[in-house]
Amino acid sequence: MVLPLHVFEPRYRAMVHDILEGDRKFGVVLIEKGPDTGGGDVRSSFGTVARVLEAEEFEDGRWALITVGGERFKVKDWLVDAPYPVADIEPWPDEGGRPLDGEDFDRVLAKFRRCVALASEAGVDIGRVPDTLDSGELGTMQMAAMMPVDAFDKQRLLAAPDAATRLTLLETTINDTLELVEVRLRGG
């Protein structure tokens, strides 16, 4: 998924310079506890590799980035923040599991599209859902990333060990979200 970023902290400004001089990739993890700026946080043990597509530096040193998420990774060890967080990571592809059923995927995708449309009516806009989503691992990741739920629920979906498990969790999350959105639309 596309992830626009506004980089303003000095430590992450330095990171952007390093990224742009290298392969334009960096890791994105959820801050599970603590402040989201200035350090002193507790970071997730997994995340997503992001790649910078576009970068613009402002006169005051801030950056506007357009990035796109890619494959998942697990954090083996957090290293010293010097000056920004760095970790030793390993790739974390889906673990196989049971095969993803196409009919199940299509049923959940239809519910997802309904959920996004109703959430938009209720004032929660997540952007445009692509006309077609990959019917495999990527499609379940795309739906998980676009769900109109908080970051911790998205993290739980993205942490599923395989696409079939993720699809099952997605359906439960979509059903719960649909109920909440429908109540909100009825004025309850």
C-alpha positions in Angstrom: 0.0 0.0 0.0 1.1 3.6 -0.5 2.2 5.3 2.6 2.7 9.1 2.5 5.0 10.4 5.3 5.8 13.8 6.7 9.3 13.6 8.3 10.1 16.4 10.7 12.1 14.9 13.6 15.9 15.6 13.2 16.8 11.9 13.7 14.4 10.8 10.9 15.6 13.6 8.7 19.1 12.1 9.0 17.5 8.7 8.2 15.9 10.0 5.0 19.3 11.2 3.7 20.8 7.8 4.4 17.9 6.0 2.7 18.1 8.1 -0.4 21.8 7.5 -0.7 21.2 3.8 -0.4 18.6 1.4 -1.8 15.7 3.7 -0.8 14.3 1.1 1.6 13.6 1.2 5.3 11.5 -0.6 7.9 8.2 0.6 9.3 7.0 -0.7 12.7 4.1 0.1 15.0 4.9 1.9 18.2 3.1 -0.3 20.7 3.5 1.9 23.8 5.0 5.3 24.5 5.4 8.6 22.6 5.5 8.5 18.8 8.1 11.2 18.7 11.3 11.8 20.5 12.2 8.2 21.5 11.4 6.3 24.7 8.9 4.1 22.9 8.2 0.3 22.8 8.3 -0.9 19.2 6.6 -3.9 17.6 8.6 -7.0 16.9 7.7 -7.0 13.2 7.0 -4.6 10.5 7.0 -3.9 6.8 9.7 -2.9 4.4 8.9 0.4 2.7 10.5 1.8 -0.4 10.7 5.6 -1.2 9.0 6.4 -4.5 9.2 10.2 -4.2 11.0 12.5 -1.9 10.8 16.3 -1.5 12.9 18.3 1.0 11.5 21.6 2.3 13.7 24.6 3.1 13.4 24.0 6.8 14.8 20.4 6.4 11.4 18.6 6.7 10.6 15.9 4.1 7.5 14.8 2.2 7.8 11.2 1.2 5.6 8.9 -0.9 6.5 5.3 0.0 5.0 1.9 -0.7 5.0 -1.0 1.6 6.4 -4.4 0.6 7.3 -7.6 2.4 7.0 -8.2 6.1 10.0 -8.7 8.4 10.6 -9.8 12.0 12.9 -7.9 14.3 15.6 -10.1 15.6 17.2 -7.4 17.7 16.9 -3.7 18.2 20.3 -2.0 17.9 21.4 1.3 19.4 19.5 4.3 18.1 22.3 6.3 16.5 20.6 8.7 15.7 17.5 6.8 14.5 16.2 3.3 15.4 18.0 0.5 13.7 17.3 -3.2 13.9 18.7 -6.6 12.8 15.8 -8.1 10.8 14.8 -11.2 8.9 12.2 -11.6 6.1 8.9 -12.9 7.3 6.9 -14.4 4.4 3.6 -16.1 5.0 4.2 -19.5 6.6 2.2 -21.6 4.2 -0.7 -23.0 6.1 -3.8 -24.1 4.4 -4.4 -22.9 0.9 -6.5 -19.8 0.3 -9.9 -20.6 -1.1 -10.9 -18.4 -4.0 -14.6 -18.4 -3.2 -13.9 -17.5 0.4 -11.7 -14.7 -0.8 -14.4 -13.3 -3.1 -17.0 -13.4 -0.3 -14.7 -11.5 2.1 -13.7 -9.1 -0.6 -17.4 -8.3 -1.2 -17.9 -7.6 2.5 -14.8 -5.5 2.6 -16.0 -3.3 -0.3 -19.3 -2.9 1.5 -17.6 -2.0 4.7 -15.4 0.6 3.1 -18.4 2.1 1.3 -20.5 2.3 4.5 -17.5 3.7 6.5 -17.1 6.4 3.8 -20.8 7.3 4.2 -20.2 7.5 8.0 -17.3 9.9 7.4 -14.4 7.5 7.6 -12.6 7.8 4.3 -9.7 5.4 3.7 -9.3 6.3 0.0 -10.1 4.5 -3.1 -10.0 0.7 -3.1 -8.4 -0.7 -6.2 -10.9 -2.2 -8.8 -9.0 -5.5 -8.5 -7.1 -6.9 -5.6 -4.7 -9.8 -5.8 -6.6 -12.9 -4.7 -3.7 -14.3 -2.7 -1.4 -13.2 0.1 -1.1 -9.7 -1.3 -4.9 -9.2 -1.5 -5.3 -10.2 2.1 -2.5 -7.8 3.1 -4.0 -5.0 1.1 -7.4 -5.4 2.7 -5.8 -5.6 6.2 -3.9 -2.4 5.5 -7.0 -0.6 4.2 -9.5 -1.7 6.9 -11.2 1.3 8.6 -9.9 0.2 12.1 -7.2 1.3 14.4 -3.5 0.6 14.0 -3.5 -2.2 16.6 -6.3 -4.1 14.8 -4.4 -3.7 11.5 -1.3 -5.0 13.2 -3.1 -8.1 14.4 -4.4 -8.8 10.9 -0.9 -8.3 9.3 0.6 -10.6 11.9 -1.5 -13.6 10.8 0.9 -16.5 9.9 -0.7 -17.1 6.5 -3.2 -15.7 4.0 -6.0 -18.2 4.9 -5.8 -17.3 8.6 -5.6 -13.6 7.7 -8.7 -14.0 5.6 -10.6 -15.6 8.5 -9.5 -12.7 10.9 -10.4 -10.2 8.2 -13.9 -11.6 7.9 -14.4 -11.4 11.7 -13.0 -7.8 11.8 -15.2 -6.8 8.8 -18.3 -8.2 10.4 -17.6 -6.3 13.6 -16.8 -3.1 11.8 -19.9 -3.4 9.6 -22.1 -3.6 12.8 -20.5 -0.5 14.3 -20.7 1.5 11.1 -24.4 0.5 10.5 -25.2 1.6 14.1 -23.5 4.9 13.5 -25.3 5.4 10.2 -28.7 4.8 12.0 -27.7 7.5 14.4 -27.1 5.2 17.4 
